[in-house]
């Protein structure tokens, strides 16, 4: 099974989100997390540095 099928979303939708062509809605984020078998918050666990200048 694929992430898209487990999360019940179109593979084309997954592709568009991953390539930055489309922003992910909360529903899409939850579906991706289900497909990956992780908590949705794990999709947002990354370093992000803001320019304070």
mmCIF entry with sequence, helices, sheets and N, C-alpha, C, O atoms, coordinates in Angstrom:
data_MODEL
# 
_entry.id   MODEL 
# 
_entity.id                         1 
_entity.type                       polymer 
_entity.pdbx_number_of_molecules   1 
# 
_entity_poly.entity_id                      1 
_entity_poly.type                           'polypeptide(L)' 
_entity_poly.nstd_linkage                   no 
_entity_poly.nstd_monomer                   no 
_entity_poly.pdbx_seq_one_letter_code       
;(UNK)(UNK)(UNK)(UNK)(UNK)(UNK)(UNK)(UNK)(UNK)(UNK)(UNK)(UNK)(UNK)(UNK)(UNK)(UNK)
(UNK)(UNK)(UNK)(UNK)(UNK)(UNK)(UNK)(UNK)(UNK)(UNK)(UNK)(UNK)(UNK)(UNK)(UNK)(UNK)
(UNK)(UNK)(UNK)(UNK)(UNK)(UNK)(UNK)(UNK)(UNK)(UNK)(UNK)(UNK)(UNK)(UNK)(UNK)(UNK)
(UNK)(UNK)(UNK)(UNK)(UNK)
;
_entity_poly.pdbx_seq_one_letter_code_can   XXXXXXXXXXXXXXXXXXXXXXXXXXXXXXXXXXXXXXXXXXXXXXXXXXXXX 
_entity_poly.pdbx_strand_id                 A 
# 
loop_
_entity_poly_seq.entity_id 
_entity_poly_seq.num 
_entity_poly_seq.mon_id 
_entity_poly_seq.hetero 
1 1  UNK n 
1 2  UNK n 
1 3  UNK n 
1 4  UNK n 
1 5  UNK n 
1 6  UNK n 
1 7  UNK n 
1 8  UNK n 
1 9  UNK n 
1 10 UNK n 
1 11 UNK n 
1 12 UNK n 
1 13 UNK n 
1 14 UNK n 
1 15 UNK n 
1 16 UNK n 
1 17 UNK n 
1 18 UNK n 
1 19 UNK n 
1 20 UNK n 
1 21 UNK n 
1 22 UNK n 
1 23 UNK n 
1 24 UNK n 
1 25 UNK n 
1 26 UNK n 
1 27 UNK n 
1 28 UNK n 
1 29 UNK n 
1 30 UNK n 
1 31 UNK n 
1 32 UNK n 
1 33 UNK n 
1 34 UNK n 
1 35 UNK n 
1 36 UNK n 
1 37 UNK n 
1 38 UNK n 
1 39 UNK n 
1 40 UNK n 
1 41 UNK n 
1 42 UNK n 
1 43 UNK n 
1 44 UNK n 
1 45 UNK n 
1 46 UNK n 
1 47 UNK n 
1 48 UNK n 
1 49 UNK n 
1 50 UNK n 
1 51 UNK n 
1 52 UNK n 
1 53 UNK n 
# 
_struct_asym.id          A 
_struct_asym.entity_id   1 
# 
loop_
_struct_conf.conf_type_id 
_struct_conf.id 
_struct_conf.pdbx_PDB_helix_id 
_struct_conf.beg_label_comp_id 
_struct_conf.beg_label_asym_id 
_struct_conf.beg_label_seq_id 
_struct_conf.pdbx_beg_PDB_ins_code 
_struct_conf.end_label_comp_id 
_struct_conf.end_label_asym_id 
_struct_conf.end_label_seq_id 
_struct_conf.pdbx_end_PDB_ins_code 
_struct_conf.beg_auth_comp_id 
_struct_conf.beg_auth_asym_id 
_struct_conf.beg_auth_seq_id 
_struct_conf.end_auth_comp_id 
_struct_conf.end_auth_asym_id 
_struct_conf.end_auth_seq_id 
_struct_conf.pdbx_PDB_helix_class 
_struct_conf.details 
_struct_conf.pdbx_PDB_helix_length 
HELX_P HELX_P1 AA1 UNK A 3  ? UNK A 7  ? UNK A 3  UNK A 7  1 ? 5  
HELX_P HELX_P2 AA2 UNK A 11 ? UNK A 18 ? UNK A 11 UNK A 18 1 ? 8  
HELX_P HELX_P3 AA3 UNK A 26 ? UNK A 36 ? UNK A 26 UNK A 36 1 ? 11 
HELX_P HELX_P4 AA4 UNK A 40 ? UNK A 44 ? UNK A 40 UNK A 44 5 ? 5  
# 
_struct_conf_type.id          HELX_P 
_struct_conf_type.criteria    ? 
_struct_conf_type.reference   ? 
# 
loop_
_atom_site.group_PDB 
_atom_site.id 
_atom_site.type_symbol 
_atom_site.label_atom_id 
_atom_site.label_alt_id 
_atom_site.label_comp_id 
_atom_site.label_asym_id 
_atom_site.label_entity_id 
_atom_site.label_seq_id 
_atom_site.pdbx_PDB_ins_code 
_atom_site.Cartn_x 
_atom_site.Cartn_y 
_atom_site.Cartn_z 
_atom_site.occupancy 
_atom_site.B_iso_or_equiv 
_atom_site.pdbx_formal_charge 
_atom_site.auth_seq_id 
_atom_site.auth_comp_id 
_atom_site.auth_asym_id 
_atom_site.auth_atom_id 
_atom_site.pdbx_PDB_model_num 
ATOM 1   N N  . UNK A 1 1  ? 0.838  -1.179 0.000  1.00 0.00 ? 1  UNK A N  1 
ATOM 2   C CA . UNK A 1 1  ? 0.000  0.000  0.000  1.00 0.00 ? 1  UNK A CA 1 
ATOM 3   C C  . UNK A 1 1  ? 0.886  1.248  0.000  1.00 0.00 ? 1  UNK A C  1 
ATOM 4   O O  . UNK A 1 1  ? 2.017  1.223  0.486  1.00 0.00 ? 1  UNK A O  1 
ATOM 5   N N  . UNK A 1 2  ? 0.364  2.308  -0.540 1.00 0.00 ? 2  UNK A N  1 
ATOM 6   C CA . UNK A 1 2  ? 1.118  3.554  -0.604 1.00 0.00 ? 2  UNK A CA 1 
ATOM 7   C C  . UNK A 1 2  ? 0.593  4.545  0.431  1.00 0.00 ? 2  UNK A C  1 
ATOM 8   O O  . UNK A 1 2  ? -0.489 4.371  0.992  1.00 0.00 ? 2  UNK A O  1 
ATOM 9   N N  . UNK A 1 3  ? 1.381  5.584  0.668  1.00 0.00 ? 3  UNK A N  1 
ATOM 10  C CA . UNK A 1 3  ? 0.970  6.652  1.591  1.00 0.00 ? 3  UNK A CA 1 
ATOM 11  C C  . UNK A 1 3  ? -0.371 7.228  1.137  1.00 0.00 ? 3  UNK A C  1 
ATOM 12  O O  . UNK A 1 3  ? -1.260 7.464  1.956  1.00 0.00 ? 3  UNK A O  1 
ATOM 13  N N  . UNK A 1 4  ? -0.511 7.450  -0.149 1.00 0.00 ? 4  UNK A N  1 
ATOM 14  C CA . UNK A 1 4  ? -1.748 8.031  -0.675 1.00 0.00 ? 4  UNK A CA 1 
ATOM 15  C C  . UNK A 1 4  ? -2.942 7.120  -0.428 1.00 0.00 ? 4  UNK A C  1 
ATOM 16  O O  . UNK A 1 4  ? -4.003 7.593  -0.021 1.00 0.00 ? 4  UNK A O  1 
ATOM 17  N N  . UNK A 1 5  ? -2.787 5.823  -0.666 1.00 0.00 ? 5  UNK A N  1 
ATOM 18  C CA . UNK A 1 5  ? -3.925 4.924  -0.480 1.00 0.00 ? 5  UNK A CA 1 
ATOM 19  C C  . UNK A 1 5  ? -4.282 4.744  0.988  1.00 0.00 ? 5  UNK A C  1 
ATOM 20  O O  . UNK A 1 5  ? -5.462 4.653  1.328  1.00 0.00 ? 5  UNK A O  1 
ATOM 21  N N  . UNK A 1 6  ? -3.288 4.693  1.858  1.00 0.00 ? 6  UNK A N  1 
ATOM 22  C CA . UNK A 1 6  ? -3.567 4.560  3.291  1.00 0.00 ? 6  UNK A CA 1 
ATOM 23  C C  . UNK A 1 6  ? -4.236 5.831  3.811  1.00 0.00 ? 6  UNK A C  1 
ATOM 24  O O  . UNK A 1 6  ? -5.166 5.764  4.614  1.00 0.00 ? 6  UNK A O  1 
ATOM 25  N N  . UNK A 1 7  ? -3.762 6.982  3.353  1.00 0.00 ? 7  UNK A N  1 
ATOM 26  C CA . UNK A 1 7  ? -4.325 8.253  3.781  1.00 0.00 ? 7  UNK A CA 1 
ATOM 27  C C  . UNK A 1 7  ? -5.583 8.640  3.035  1.00 0.00 ? 7  UNK A C  1 
ATOM 28  O O  . UNK A 1 7  ? -6.203 9.658  3.340  1.00 0.00 ? 7  UNK A O  1 
ATOM 29  N N  . UNK A 1 8  ? -5.967 7.819  2.043  1.00 0.00 ? 8  UNK A N  1 
ATOM 30  C CA . UNK A 1 8  ? -7.168 8.046  1.241  1.00 0.00 ? 8  UNK A CA 1 
ATOM 31  C C  . UNK A 1 8  ? -7.148 9.400  0.524  1.00 0.00 ? 8  UNK A C  1 
ATOM 32  O O  . UNK A 1 8  ? -8.125 10.148 0.544  1.00 0.00 ? 8  UNK A O  1 
ATOM 33  N N  . UNK A 1 9  ? -6.004 9.692  -0.110 1.00 0.00 ? 9  UNK A N  1 
ATOM 34  C CA . UNK A 1 9  ? -5.900 10.898 -0.931 1.00 0.00 ? 9  UNK A CA 1 
ATOM 35  C C  . UNK A 1 9  ? -5.319 10.497 -2.285 1.00 0.00 ? 9  UNK A C  1 
ATOM 36  O O  . UNK A 1 9  ? -4.693 9.446  -2.423 1.00 0.00 ? 9  UNK A O  1 
ATOM 37  N N  . UNK A 1 10 ? -5.537 11.346 -3.268 1.00 0.00 ? 10 UNK A N  1 
ATOM 38  C CA . UNK A 1 10 ? -5.048 11.074 -4.614 1.00 0.00 ? 10 UNK A CA 1 
ATOM 39  C C  . UNK A 1 10 ? -3.520 11.166 -4.661 1.00 0.00 ? 10 UNK A C  1 
ATOM 40  O O  . UNK A 1 10 ? -2.945 12.092 -4.088 1.00 0.00 ? 10 UNK A O  1 
ATOM 41  N N  . UNK A 1 11 ? -2.857 10.224 -5.332 1.00 0.00 ? 11 UNK A N  1 
ATOM 42  C CA . UNK A 1 11 ? -1.396 10.309 -5.471 1.00 0.00 ? 11 UNK A CA 1 
ATOM 43  C C  . UNK A 1 11 ? -0.952 11.637 -6.077 1.00 0.00 ? 11 UNK A C  1 
ATOM 44  O O  . UNK A 1 11 ? 0.092  12.170 -5.704 1.00 0.00 ? 11 UNK A O  1 
ATOM 45  N N  . UNK A 1 12 ? -1.741 12.174 -7.010 1.00 0.00 ? 12 UNK A N  1 
ATOM 46  C CA . UNK A 1 12 ? -1.433 13.457 -7.625 1.00 0.00 ? 12 UNK A CA 1 
ATOM 47  C C  . UNK A 1 12 ? -1.390 14.568 -6.564 1.00 0.00 ? 12 UNK A C  1 
ATOM 48  O O  . UNK A 1 12 ? -0.569 15.481 -6.649 1.00 0.00 ? 12 UNK A O  1 
ATOM 49  N N  . UNK A 1 13 ? -2.274 14.483 -5.571 1.00 0.00 ? 13 UNK A N  1 
ATOM 50  C CA . UNK A 1 13 ? -2.296 15.470 -4.490 1.00 0.00 ? 13 UNK A CA 1 
ATOM 51  C C  . UNK A 1 13 ? -1.048 15.404 -3.640 1.00 0.00 ? 13 UNK A C  1 
ATOM 52  O O  . UNK A 1 13 ? -0.500 16.437 -3.256 1.00 0.00 ? 13 UNK A O  1 
ATOM 53  N N  . UNK A 1 14 ? -0.593 14.199 -3.342 1.00 0.00 ? 14 UNK A N  1 
ATOM 54  C CA . UNK A 1 14 ? 0.646  14.017 -2.577 1.00 0.00 ? 14 UNK A CA 1 
ATOM 55  C C  . UNK A 1 14 ? 1.810  14.613 -3.352 1.00 0.00 ? 14 UNK A C  1 
ATOM 56  O O  . UNK A 1 14 ? 2.635  15.327 -2.782 1.00 0.00 ? 14 UNK A O  1 
ATOM 57  N N  . UNK A 1 15 ? 1.882  14.328 -4.639 1.00 0.00 ? 15 UNK A N  1 
ATOM 58  C CA . UNK A 1 15 ? 2.954  14.843 -5.494 1.00 0.00 ? 15 UNK A CA 1 
ATOM 59  C C  . UNK A 1 15 ? 2.975  16.372 -5.476 1.00 0.00 ? 15 UNK A C  1 
ATOM 60  O O  . UNK A 1 15 ? 4.038  16.979 -5.342 1.00 0.00 ? 15 UNK A O  1 
ATOM 61  N N  . UNK A 1 16 ? 1.813  16.987 -5.610 1.00 0.00 ? 16 UNK A N  1 
ATOM 62  C CA . UNK A 1 16 ? 1.742  18.453 -5.658 1.00 0.00 ? 16 UNK A CA 1 
ATOM 63  C C  . UNK A 1 16 ? 2.191  19.091 -4.347 1.00 0.00 ? 16 UNK A C  1 
ATOM 64  O O  . UNK A 1 16 ? 2.871  20.117 -4.353 1.00 0.00 ? 16 UNK A O  1 
ATOM 65  N N  . UNK A 1 17 ? 1.815  18.489 -3.233 1.00 0.00 ? 17 UNK A N  1 
ATOM 66  C CA . UNK A 1 17 ? 2.229  19.030 -1.932 1.00 0.00 ? 17 UNK A CA 1 
ATOM 67  C C  . UNK A 1 17 ? 3.738  18.884 -1.759 1.00 0.00 ? 17 UNK A C  1 
ATOM 68  O O  . UNK A 1 17 ? 4.412  19.832 -1.353 1.00 0.00 ? 17 UNK A O  1 
ATOM 69  N N  . UNK A 1 18 ? 4.266  17.708 -2.062 1.00 0.00 ? 18 UNK A N  1 
ATOM 70  C CA . UNK A 1 18 ? 5.696  17.460 -1.878 1.00 0.00 ? 18 UNK A CA 1 
ATOM 71  C C  . UNK A 1 18 ? 6.564  18.337 -2.773 1.00 0.00 ? 18 UNK A C  1 
ATOM 72  O O  . UNK A 1 18 ? 7.694  18.662 -2.410 1.00 0.00 ? 18 UNK A O  1 
ATOM 73  N N  . UNK A 1 19 ? 6.055  18.719 -3.924 1.00 0.00 ? 19 UNK A N  1 
ATOM 74  C CA . UNK A 1 19 ? 6.821  19.545 -4.858 1.00 0.00 ? 19 UNK A CA 1 
ATOM 75  C C  . UNK A 1 19 ? 6.523  21.031 -4.709 1.00 0.00 ? 19 UNK A C  1 
ATOM 76  O O  . UNK A 1 19 ? 6.994  21.844 -5.505 1.00 0.00 ? 19 UNK A O  1 
ATOM 77  N N  . UNK A 1 20 ? 5.753  21.383 -3.707 1.00 0.00 ? 20 UNK A N  1 
ATOM 78  C CA . UNK A 1 20 ? 5.479  22.784 -3.443 1.00 0.00 ? 20 UNK A CA 1 
ATOM 79  C C  . UNK A 1 20 ? 4.531  23.437 -4.428 1.00 0.00 ? 20 UNK A C  1 
ATOM 80  O O  . UNK A 1 20 ? 4.444  24.664 -4.478 1.00 0.00 ? 20 UNK A O  1 
ATOM 81  N N  . UNK A 1 21 ? 3.816  22.640 -5.215 1.00 0.00 ? 21 UNK A N  1 
ATOM 82  C CA . UNK A 1 21 ? 2.879  23.181 -6.194 1.00 0.00 ? 21 UNK A CA 1 
ATOM 83  C C  . UNK A 1 21 ? 1.541  23.543 -5.553 1.00 0.00 ? 21 UNK A C  1 
ATOM 84  O O  . UNK A 1 21 ? 0.759  24.307 -6.119 1.00 0.00 ? 21 UNK A O  1 
ATOM 85  N N  . UNK A 1 22 ? 1.288  22.995 -4.384 1.00 0.00 ? 22 UNK A N  1 
ATOM 86  C CA . UNK A 1 22 ? 0.003  23.189 -3.731 1.00 0.00 ? 22 UNK A CA 1 
ATOM 87  C C  . UNK A 1 22 ? 0.222  23.182 -2.228 1.00 0.00 ? 22 UNK A C  1 
ATOM 88  O O  . UNK A 1 22 ? 0.984  22.363 -1.714 1.00 0.00 ? 22 UNK A O  1 
ATOM 89  N N  . UNK A 1 23 ? -0.435 24.082 -1.528 1.00 0.00 ? 23 UNK A N  1 
ATOM 90  C CA . UNK A 1 23 ? -0.361 24.079 -0.072 1.00 0.00 ? 23 UNK A CA 1 
ATOM 91  C C  . UNK A 1 23 ? -1.237 22.969 0.489  1.00 0.00 ? 23 UNK A C  1 
ATOM 92  O O  . UNK A 1 23 ? -2.273 22.638 -0.086 1.00 0.00 ? 23 UNK A O  1 
ATOM 93  N N  . UNK A 1 24 ? -0.829 22.408 1.586  1.00 0.00 ? 24 UNK A N  1 
ATOM 94  C CA . UNK A 1 24 ? -1.573 21.306 2.185  1.00 0.00 ? 24 UNK A CA 1 
ATOM 95  C C  . UNK A 1 24 ? -2.603 21.842 3.171  1.00 0.00 ? 24 UNK A C  1 
ATOM 96  O O  . UNK A 1 24 ? -2.285 22.650 4.044  1.00 0.00 ? 24 UNK A O  1 
ATOM 97  N N  . UNK A 1 25 ? -3.838 21.383 3.020  1.00 0.00 ? 25 UNK A N  1 
ATOM 98  C CA . UNK A 1 25 ? -4.872 21.719 3.990  1.00 0.00 ? 25 UNK A CA 1 
ATOM 99  C C  . UNK A 1 25 ? -4.661 20.860 5.235  1.00 0.00 ? 25 UNK A C  1 
ATOM 100 O O  . UNK A 1 25 ? -3.885 19.905 5.219  1.00 0.00 ? 25 UNK A O  1 
ATOM 101 N N  . UNK A 1 26 ? -5.352 21.207 6.296  1.00 0.00 ? 26 UNK A N  1 
ATOM 102 C CA . UNK A 1 26 ? -5.249 20.412 7.522  1.00 0.00 ? 26 UNK A CA 1 
ATOM 103 C C  . UNK A 1 26 ? -5.674 18.975 7.254  1.00 0.00 ? 26 UNK A C  1 
ATOM 104 O O  . UNK A 1 26 ? -5.064 18.039 7.770  1.00 0.00 ? 26 UNK A O  1 
ATOM 105 N N  . UNK A 1 27 ? -6.710 18.799 6.456  1.00 0.00 ? 27 UNK A N  1 
ATOM 106 C CA . UNK A 1 27 ? -7.165 17.453 6.103  1.00 0.00 ? 27 UNK A CA 1 
ATOM 107 C C  . UNK A 1 27 ? -6.106 16.649 5.370  1.00 0.00 ? 27 UNK A C  1 
ATOM 108 O O  . UNK A 1 27 ? -5.939 15.456 5.622  1.00 0.00 ? 27 UNK A O  1 
ATOM 109 N N  . UNK A 1 28 ? -5.388 17.307 4.459  1.00 0.00 ? 28 UNK A N  1 
ATOM 110 C CA . UNK A 1 28 ? -4.317 16.637 3.720  1.00 0.00 ? 28 UNK A CA 1 
ATOM 111 C C  . UNK A 1 28 ? -3.175 16.264 4.651  1.00 0.00 ? 28 UNK A C  1 
ATOM 112 O O  . UNK A 1 28 ? -2.605 15.179 4.535  1.00 0.00 ? 28 UNK A O  1 
ATOM 113 N N  . UNK A 1 29 ? -2.843 17.151 5.567  1.00 0.00 ? 29 UNK A N  1 
ATOM 114 C CA . UNK A 1 29 ? -1.771 16.880 6.532  1.00 0.00 ? 29 UNK A CA 1 
ATOM 115 C C  . UNK A 1 29 ? -2.134 15.668 7.384  1.00 0.00 ? 29 UNK A C  1 
ATOM 116 O O  . UNK A 1 29 ? -1.295 14.798 7.620  1.00 0.00 ? 29 UNK A O  1 
ATOM 117 N N  . UNK A 1 30 ? -3.357 15.612 7.837  1.00 0.00 ? 30 UNK A N  1 
ATOM 118 C CA . UNK A 1 30 ? -3.806 14.469 8.646  1.00 0.00 ? 30 UNK A CA 1 
ATOM 119 C C  . UNK A 1 30 ? -3.773 13.195 7.819  1.00 0.00 ? 30 UNK A C  1 
ATOM 120 O O  . UNK A 1 30 ? -3.345 12.150 8.310  1.00 0.00 ? 30 UNK A O  1 
ATOM 121 N N  . UNK A 1 31 ? -4.221 13.267 6.566  1.00 0.00 ? 31 UNK A N  1 
ATOM 122 C CA . UNK A 1 31 ? -4.195 12.090 5.694  1.00 0.00 ? 31 UNK A CA 1 
ATOM 123 C C  . UNK A 1 31 ? -2.776 11.606 5.435  1.00 0.00 ? 31 UNK A C  1 
ATOM 124 O O  . UNK A 1 31 ? -2.513 10.403 5.458  1.00 0.00 ? 31 UNK A O  1 
ATOM 125 N N  . UNK A 1 32 ? -1.859 12.538 5.187  1.00 0.00 ? 32 UNK A N  1 
ATOM 126 C CA . UNK A 1 32 ? -0.459 12.155 4.987  1.00 0.00 ? 32 UNK A CA 1 
ATOM 127 C C  . UNK A 1 32 ? 0.113  11.496 6.240  1.00 0.00 ? 32 UNK A C  1 
ATOM 128 O O  . UNK A 1 32 ? 0.820  10.492 6.149  1.00 0.00 ? 32 UNK A O  1 
ATOM 129 N N  . UNK A 1 33 ? -0.189 12.054 7.398  1.00 0.00 ? 33 UNK A N  1 
ATOM 130 C CA . UNK A 1 33 ? 0.303  11.490 8.649  1.00 0.00 ? 33 UNK A CA 1 
ATOM 131 C C  . UNK A 1 33 ? -0.240 10.067 8.841  1.00 0.00 ? 33 UNK A C  1 
ATOM 132 O O  . UNK A 1 33 ? 0.495  9.168  9.250  1.00 0.00 ? 33 UNK A O  1 
ATOM 133 N N  . UNK A 1 34 ? -1.520 9.871  8.547  1.00 0.00 ? 34 UNK A N  1 
ATOM 134 C CA . UNK A 1 34 ? -2.096 8.519  8.644  1.00 0.00 ? 34 UNK A CA 1 
ATOM 135 C C  . UNK A 1 34 ? -1.380 7.559  7.709  1.00 0.00 ? 34 UNK A C  1 
ATOM 136 O O  . UNK A 1 34 ? -1.054 6.434  8.088  1.00 0.00 ? 34 UNK A O  1 
ATOM 137 N N  . UNK A 1 35 ? -1.136 8.016  6.473  1.00 0.00 ? 35 UNK A N  1 
ATOM 138 C CA . UNK A 1 35 ? -0.448 7.174  5.500  1.00 0.00 ? 35 UNK A CA 1 
ATOM 139 C C  . UNK A 1 35 ? 0.970  6.833  5.908  1.00 0.00 ? 35 UNK A C  1 
ATOM 140 O O  . UNK A 1 35 ? 1.472  5.754  5.591  1.00 0.00 ? 35 UNK A O  1 
ATOM 141 N N  . UNK A 1 36 ? 1.616  7.750  6.609  1.00 0.00 ? 36 UNK A N  1 
ATOM 142 C CA . UNK A 1 36 ? 2.989  7.530  7.068  1.00 0.00 ? 36 UNK A CA 1 
ATOM 143 C C  . UNK A 1 36 ? 3.042  6.865  8.445  1.00 0.00 ? 36 UNK A C  1 
ATOM 144 O O  . UNK A 1 36 ? 4.110  6.492  8.929  1.00 0.00 ? 36 UNK A O  1 
ATOM 145 N N  . UNK A 1 37 ? 1.852  6.724  9.073  1.00 0.00 ? 37 UNK A N  1 
ATOM 146 C CA . UNK A 1 37 ? 1.732  6.147  10.412 1.00 0.00 ? 37 UNK A CA 1 
ATOM 147 C C  . UNK A 1 37 ? 2.541  6.931  11.440 1.00 0.00 ? 37 UNK A C  1 
ATOM 148 O O  . UNK A 1 37 ? 3.274  6.363  12.250 1.00 0.00 ? 37 UNK A O  1 
ATOM 149 N N  . UNK A 1 38 ? 2.384  8.266  11.383 1.00 0.00 ? 38 UNK A N  1 
ATOM 150 C CA . UNK A 1 38 ? 3.030  9.168  12.333 1.00 0.00 ? 38 UNK A CA 1 
ATOM 151 C C  . UNK A 1 38 ? 1.994  10.174 12.823 1.00 0.00 ? 38 UNK A C  1 
ATOM 152 O O  . UNK A 1 38 ? 0.899  10.271 12.269 1.00 0.00 ? 38 UNK A O  1 
ATOM 153 N N  . UNK A 1 39 ? 2.345  10.912 13.857 1.00 0.00 ? 39 UNK A N  1 
ATOM 154 C CA . UNK A 1 39 ? 1.488  11.990 14.337 1.00 0.00 ? 39 UNK A CA 1 
ATOM 155 C C  . UNK A 1 39 ? 1.675  13.195 13.408 1.00 0.00 ? 39 UNK A C  1 
ATOM 156 O O  . UNK A 1 39 ? 2.790  13.442 12.951 1.00 0.00 ? 39 UNK A O  1 
ATOM 157 N N  . UNK A 1 40 ? 0.610  13.947 13.122 1.00 0.00 ? 40 UNK A N  1 
ATOM 158 C CA . UNK A 1 40 ? 0.738  15.101 12.231 1.00 0.00 ? 40 UNK A CA 1 
ATOM 159 C C  . UNK A 1 40 ? 1.819  16.087 12.661 1.00 0.00 ? 40 UNK A C  1 
ATOM 160 O O  . UNK A 1 40 ? 2.457  16.705 11.809 1.00 0.00 ? 40 UNK A O  1 
ATOM 161 N N  . UNK A 1 41 ? 2.036  16.244 13.952 1.00 0.00 ? 41 UNK A N  1 
ATOM 162 C CA . UNK A 1 41 ? 3.050  17.199 14.418 1.00 0.00 ? 41 UNK A CA 1 
ATOM 163 C C  . UNK A 1 41 ? 4.448  16.840 13.938 1.00 0.00 ? 41 UNK A C  1 
ATOM 164 O O  . UNK A 1 41 ? 5.306  17.716 13.833 1.00 0.00 ? 41 UNK A O  1 
ATOM 165 N N  . UNK A 1 42 ? 4.692  15.567 13.644 1.00 0.00 ? 42 UNK A N  1 
ATOM 166 C CA . UNK A 1 42 ? 6.009  15.151 13.166 1.00 0.00 ? 42 UNK A CA 1 
ATOM 167 C C  . UNK A 1 42 ? 6.320  15.723 11.779 1.00 0.00 ? 42 UNK A C  1 
ATOM 168 O O  . UNK A 1 42 ? 7.490  15.854 11.418 1.00 0.00 ? 42 UNK A O  1 
ATOM 169 N N  . UNK A 1 43 ? 5.304  16.059 11.013 1.00 0.00 ? 43 UNK A N  1 
ATOM 170 C CA . UNK A 1 43 ? 5.518  16.657 9.700  1.00 0.00 ? 43 UNK A CA 1 
ATOM 171 C C  . UNK A 1 43 ? 6.047  18.085 9.812  1.00 0.00 ? 43 UNK A C  1 
ATOM 172 O O  . UNK A 1 43 ? 6.555  18.647 8.842  1.00 0.00 ? 43 UNK A O  1 
ATOM 173 N N  . UNK A 1 44 ? 5.924  18.660 11.001 1.00 0.00 ? 44 UNK A N  1 
ATOM 174 C CA . UNK A 1 44 ? 6.363  20.040 11.217 1.00 0.00 ? 44 UNK A CA 1 
ATOM 175 C C  . UNK A 1 44 ? 7.610  20.118 12.090 1.00 0.00 ? 44 UNK A C  1 
ATOM 176 O O  . UNK A 1 44 ? 7.965  21.201 12.556 1.00 0.00 ? 44 UNK A O  1 
ATOM 177 N N  . UNK A 1 45 ? 8.270  19.008 12.316 1.00 0.00 ? 45 UNK A N  1 
ATOM 178 C CA . UNK A 1 45 ? 9.451  18.969 13.168 1.00 0.00 ? 45 UNK A CA 1 
ATOM 179 C C  . UNK A 1 45 ? 10.705 19.179 12.317 1.00 0.00 ? 45 UNK A C  1 
ATOM 180 O O  . UNK A 1 45 ? 11.355 18.225 11.891 1.00 0.00 ? 45 UNK A O  1 
ATOM 181 N N  . UNK A 1 46 ? 11.025 20.459 12.081 1.00 0.00 ? 46 UNK A N  1 
ATOM 182 C CA . UNK A 1 46 ? 12.209 20.786 11.297 1.00 0.00 ? 46 UNK A CA 1 
ATOM 183 C C  . UNK A 1 46 ? 12.766 22.126 11.778 1.00 0.00 ? 46 UNK A C  1 
ATOM 184 O O  . UNK A 1 46 ? 12.071 22.905 12.430 1.00 0.00 ? 46 UNK A O  1 
ATOM 185 N N  . UNK A 1 47 ? 14.023 22.374 11.446 1.00 0.00 ? 47 UNK A N  1 
ATOM 186 C CA . UNK A 1 47 ? 14.690 23.631 11.800 1.00 0.00 ? 47 UNK A CA 1 
ATOM 187 C C  . UNK A 1 47 ? 14.217 24.712 10.844 1.00 0.00 ? 47 UNK A C  1 
ATOM 188 O O  . UNK A 1 47 ? 14.118 24.489 9.637  1.00 0.00 ? 47 UNK A O  1 
ATOM 189 N N  . UNK A 1 48 ? 13.926 25.880 11.390 1.00 0.00 ? 48 UNK A N  1 
ATOM 190 C CA . UNK A 1 48 ? 13.525 27.008 10.562 1.00 0.00 ? 48 UNK A CA 1 
ATOM 191 C C  . UNK A 1 48 ? 14.097 28.269 11.182 1.00 0.00 ? 48 UNK A C  1 
ATOM 192 O O  . UNK A 1 48 ? 13.730 28.644 12.296 1.00 0.00 ? 48 UNK A O  1 
ATOM 193 N N  . UNK A 1 49 ? 14.986 28.917 10.467 1.00 0.00 ? 49 UNK A N  1 
ATOM 194 C CA . UNK A 1 49 ? 15.654 30.090 10.990 1.00 0.00 ? 49 UNK A CA 1 
ATOM 195 C C  . UNK A 1 49 ? 15.092 31.350 10.324 1.00 0.00 ? 49 UNK A C  1 
ATOM 196 O O  . UNK A 1 49 ? 15.093 31.469 9.099  1.00 0.00 ? 49 UNK A O  1 
ATOM 197 N N  . UNK A 1 50 ? 14.620 32.273 11.139 1.00 0.00 ? 50 UNK A N  1 
ATOM 198 C CA . UNK A 1 50 ? 14.117 33.545 10.628 1.00 0.00 ? 50 UNK A CA 1 
ATOM 199 C C  . UNK A 1 50 ? 15.236 34.575 10.669 1.00 0.00 ? 50 UNK A C  1 
ATOM 200 O O  . UNK A 1 50 ? 16.029 34.616 11.609 1.00 0.00 ? 50 UNK A O  1 
ATOM 201 N N  . UNK A 1 51 ? 15.285 35.391 9.651  1.00 0.00 ? 51 UNK A N  1 
ATOM 202 C CA . UNK A 1 51 ? 16.245 36.488 9.605  1.00 0.00 ? 51 UNK A CA 1 
ATOM 203 C C  . UNK A 1 51 ? 15.730 37.590 10.516 1.00 0.00 ? 51 UNK A C  1 
ATOM 204 O O  . UNK A 1 51 ? 14.684 38.180 10.246 1.00 0.00 ? 51 UNK A O  1 
ATOM 205 N N  . UNK A 1 52 ? 16.449 37.870 11.586 1.00 0.00 ? 52 UNK A N  1 
ATOM 206 C CA . UNK A 1 52 ? 16.019 38.864 12.566 1.00 0.00 ? 52 UNK A CA 1 
ATOM 207 C C  . UNK A 1 52 ? 16.458 40.269 12.184 1.00 0.00 ? 52 UNK A C  1 
ATOM 208 O O  . UNK A 1 52 ? 16.204 41.229 12.911 1.00 0.00 ? 52 UNK A O  1 
ATOM 209 N N  . UNK A 1 53 ? 17.112 40.381 11.052 1.00 0.00 ? 53 UNK A N  1 
ATOM 210 C CA . UNK A 1 53 ? 17.696 41.638 10.621 1.00 0.00 ? 53 UNK A CA 1 
ATOM 211 C C  . UNK A 1 53 ? 16.730 42.612 10.145 1.00 0.00 ? 53 UNK A C  1 
ATOM 212 O O  . UNK A 1 53 ? 17.108 43.716 9.753  1.00 0.00 ? 53 UNK A O  1 
# 
